[in-house]
Amino acid sequence: MPSFKNEFNRLFIQKNDQFFTQFFRCTVAGGIAFMVDFSTFALLTELCNLHYIVSNTISFTFGVCVNYFITVFWVFTSSKFENKKLEFLSFTIIAIIGLILSNLLLWGFTHFLGIHHLLSKALSAVIAYIWNFLMKKYWLFNSNKNCV
């Protein structure tokens, strides 16, 4: 039976490619990035009175930057790309698609379903998170380097 120390090390310290560990770490990284994203979104919409789509675009960008650094240094152990600029560009493309998805969902939840924009933001973030994790796990940070 694994000890608490072994499990803690596996989840937080040791590098590994196990799906559960990466999913857990990606969730932690996503949670931190979401806190940056959501608090920036709330600040921009509630205090600065920016339109929620503009606020989402700005806040999402901040969250993506935080997420990239945590993801590269802690979540995934390998990348298809030797060139870090190409890796960041690919990460950004995934994020832009995620942003488009997030903005469309945010708009649809708010405009068509009448859900408050803060709750709509949370709902759209969960769906965008699933997109981002799957693309990072199976495309960007896949250890199979024969695609690029």
N, C-alpha and C positions, 0 to 999 in steps of 0.2 A: 504494500500500500504506500503510495507516494506521501512524503511528508509535506507539511505546510511550506517549509523552506524550499524544498525542491519545486513545488508547484509555483511558489512565488518567483523563484529564479527563472523558471520556464516561461511564465507569463510576462515578467517585467525585465529580466536581465539578459538571459541567454539569447543568442541569435538562433532562429530556427525557421523552417519553412512549413511548419504544421499549420493546416487551415485554421483550426480553432484558435491557436495563438495569434496568428495574423489577424483573424477576424476580431478577436478581443482587443488587440493593440490598435487596430484600425478604428474600432468603436471608441476607444479612449481618445485617440488622436482626433477623430471626428467630433467627439464631445467637446474637446477643448476648442477646436476650430469653430464648432457651432456656437459656443459661448461667446467667442469673439464676434462671429457673424451676427448672432441674434442681438447681442447688446449694442453693437454698432447700428444694426437695423432699427432697433427701438429708439436709440438716441437720435438717429437721423429723421425718423418719421414723427416721433412724438415731440422732440424738443426743437428740431430744426425745421419741422413741417415740410420735409421733402416728400414727394410722391413715393408711394411704397415700392413701385418698380425701380425708380432711381435709387432709393435707399437699398433695395435688395441687391442691385448690381454692385454698388460700392461695398456693402457689407460682405457680400459673397466673395469679392475679390480679396478682402482682408483675410477671411476665413480660409481661402484657398492657399494663400501664402503660408499661413501658420500650419495648415495641414501638410503642405509639401515638405516643409523642413522636418516635421515630426515623422512623417511617413518614410522619408529617405533615410533618416538617421536611426529610426527605432522599429518601424513596422516590418518592412520588407528587406530581405538580406541580399537580394540580387535584382538586377535590372537587365532588360534586353539591350540597353544602350550603354556603350562605353563612354560616349560623349555626354557629359552632364547637361550641356546646353540643349541638346536634342531630347534628353530625358525630360528636362523642365518644359520644353516646348510641347512634348507629348502629354505631359501632366496637365499643362495649361489647356490643350485642346479638349481633353477629357473634361476638365473643369468648365470650359466654355459651353460644352454640350450640356453639362449638368446645370449651368446657370440658365441656359435657355429653357431647359426642362423645369427648373425651379421657378423662373419667371412666369412661364405659361401656367403652371399649376397654381402659383400664388394668385395670379390674375383670375383664373377660373374659379378657384375657391372663394375669392373675395367678391368678384364681380357677378358671377352667375349663381353661386350658392349662398351668397350673403354672409359668409363667415368673416369674422373680424380679421383684419390683416395680420395681427400678431399670431393668432391661431393658425391662419392660413400659411404663414411663414413656417411654423413648426411642422405642419403636415407636409408641406412641399419639401422641407429639408430632409425628412425621413425618406421620402421617395428618391430624392437626388442622392442621398447617402448610399442607397442600395446600388444605384447606377455607378457611382464613383468607386465603391469597393470592388464590384465585379470587374470593372474595366481595369482597375489597378492590379488586382490579383491575377487575372487571367490574360491580360495583354501587356501592360506596362512593366510590371515587376515579376513577370513569369521568368523562371530560370532557363527556359528554353530560348536560347539566343539565336536560333536559326531564322527568325523572321526579319531581323534587322541587322 
